[in-house]
Amino acid sequence: MECPIQARGKKDLLLDFCAHTLDAKAAAEVEAHVAACPECKAWTDAHMRTWTLLDDWEPAPISPDFERKLRERIALEDERTPWWKAVWQSFAARPLKPALSAALVCLLLLAGLLFVRPWSAPPVHRGVETIDADRLEKALDDVDMLRQVGAAGEASPGQAKAGEAM
């Protein structure tokens, strides 16, 4: 038989032996091994003593007015506790994992609805069009014409006044 202390996960076999829950064949095998193995012998002896002590243990008797005294202490403690602390304790005693998970999901959905905009295609840059080039050329022609008119007006002020009279 393989040593239950040195084999992984086999200590349960020794516990069952100490608790007398093994069948006769398995108990005989373990008993033979315990007789030959000093480690298992020391381990089972310690556990057998523990089982014996637990079997012999007698709890102290409960006084007849134990329940009444306990209820009085609980009531006295409840009177000393502020109302907000009692509410918090009753709230904290409940399992909050499902509620917190649901609140987090709702918060994420709300953030998604408020802050994420629907996708739209970026504006298309078409480059230089012929219309824009034509407008630019016309604007440059107009500027040149205005310069020529301005230069002609500065050269002969009398001619401009004579032209106005006609």
C-alpha atoms as one frame of an Amber mdcrd trajectory, in Angstrom:
protein
   0.000   0.000   0.000   1.177   3.511  -0.833   1.773   5.761   2.198  -1.277
   8.053   2.558   0.777  10.866   4.144   3.291  11.017   1.306   0.773  10.406
  -1.484  -1.214  13.406  -2.580  -4.886  13.421  -1.574  -4.749  10.162   0.409
  -4.927  11.600   3.953  -8.706  11.239   3.761  -8.137   7.500   3.927  -6.426
   7.926   7.310  -9.217  10.228   8.519 -11.818   7.637   7.556  -9.771   4.982
   9.370  -9.692   7.131  12.542 -13.440   7.759  12.282 -14.105   4.017  11.792
 -16.001   4.584   8.533 -13.934   2.272   6.270 -15.153  -1.169   5.234 -13.416
  -4.178   6.831 -11.042  -4.908   3.915  -9.852  -1.287   3.547  -9.561  -0.899
   7.331  -7.357  -4.034   7.484  -5.066  -2.682   4.738  -4.719   0.696   6.454
  -4.142  -0.960   9.839  -1.345  -3.097   8.363   0.249  -0.007   6.806  -0.062
   2.022  10.032   1.683  -0.765  11.952   4.642  -0.617   9.515   4.829   3.186
   8.928   5.931   5.346  11.910   4.656   8.596  10.291   1.161   7.219   9.729
   1.199   5.635  13.214   1.963   9.002  14.878  -0.646  10.771  12.703  -3.417
   8.267  13.425  -2.567   8.144  17.152  -2.899  11.938  17.394  -6.226  11.896
  15.551  -7.554   8.952  17.560  -6.774  10.835  20.781  -8.640  13.861  19.377
 -11.663  11.711  18.492 -11.610  10.177  21.979 -11.425  13.606  23.636 -14.319
  14.882  21.514 -16.415  11.825  22.382 -15.732  12.298  26.106 -16.319  16.062
  26.119 -19.402  17.280  27.955 -20.534  20.840  27.219 -21.374  23.109  30.126
 -25.086  23.179  30.917 -27.066  26.218  29.823 -28.676  28.235  32.575 -32.498
  28.270  32.573 -32.699  32.036  32.009 -30.043  32.088  29.239 -32.522  32.875
  26.451 -34.171  35.702  28.438 -30.773  37.308  29.222 -29.710  36.997  25.606
 -32.879  38.706  24.359 -32.434  41.510  26.920 -28.854  42.121  25.769 -29.947
  42.198  22.128 -32.753  44.669  22.919 -30.354  46.855  24.930 -27.865  46.865
  22.055 -30.643  47.761  19.601 -31.643  50.732  21.765 -28.065  52.053  21.820
 -27.598  51.808  18.060 -28.525  54.984  16.093 -31.269  54.535  13.518 -28.986
  55.244  10.568 -26.526  52.589  11.709 -29.311  50.022  12.035 -30.479  50.818
   8.499 -26.932  50.538   7.191 -26.376  47.209   8.955 -29.577  45.747   7.543
 -28.582  46.998   4.080 -25.010  45.707   4.413 -26.167  42.277   5.573 -27.820
  41.566   2.219 -25.821  40.094  -0.625 -25.107  43.024  -2.935 -23.277  41.336
  -5.787 -26.348  40.938  -8.036 -27.565  44.469  -7.331 -24.120  45.993  -7.907
 -23.725  44.051 -11.144 -27.103  45.241 -12.424 -26.338  48.847 -11.429 -22.982
  48.706 -13.230 -24.595  47.346 -16.402 -27.216  50.114 -16.324 -24.527  52.735
 -15.775 -22.499  51.464 -18.724 -25.553  51.444 -20.980 -26.428  54.981 -19.948
 -22.861  56.144 -20.583 -22.962  54.473 -23.964 -26.184  56.231 -24.901 -25.026
  59.642 -23.684 -21.415  59.796 -24.777 -21.045  57.606 -27.826 -22.174  59.231
 -31.037 -23.320  57.106 -33.959 -20.618  56.550 -36.504 -20.633  58.841 -39.463
 -18.282  58.847 -42.411 -15.598  61.514 -42.286 -16.053  64.386 -44.740 -14.650
  63.695 -48.175 -12.029  66.131 -49.393 -12.513  66.390 -53.134  -9.370  68.300
 -53.948  -9.283  71.266 -56.319 -12.267  71.437 -58.629 -12.487  73.261 -61.958
 -15.206  75.505 -60.561 -12.933  76.713 -57.782 -10.118  77.280 -60.262 -12.415
  79.290 -62.529 -13.606  81.424 -59.613 -10.026  82.016 -58.548  -9.018  83.097
 -62.041 -11.995  85.488 -62.268 -11.171  86.955 -58.848  -7.556  87.539 -59.924
  -8.755  89.204 -63.129 -11.020  91.501 -61.095  -8.125  92.463 -58.832  -5.953
  93.261 -61.856  -8.731  95.398 -63.369  -9.161  97.314 -60.103  -5.421  97.992
 -59.999  -5.511  99.303 -63.548  -8.464 101.576 -62.761  -6.732 102.846 -59.638
  -3.492 103.505 -61.543  -5.352 105.352 -64.325  -7.259 107.521 -61.819  -4.066
 108.621 -60.093  -2.361 109.540 -63.411  -5.019 112.011 -64.731  -7.444 113.417
 -62.182  -8.849 115.951 -64.676  -9.932 113.294 -67.120 -11.944 111.489 -64.451
 -13.868 114.718 -63.676 -14.512 115.394 -67.338 -15.778 111.870 -67.787 -18.186
 112.375 -64.902 -19.696 115.467 -66.518 -20.684 113.665 -69.637
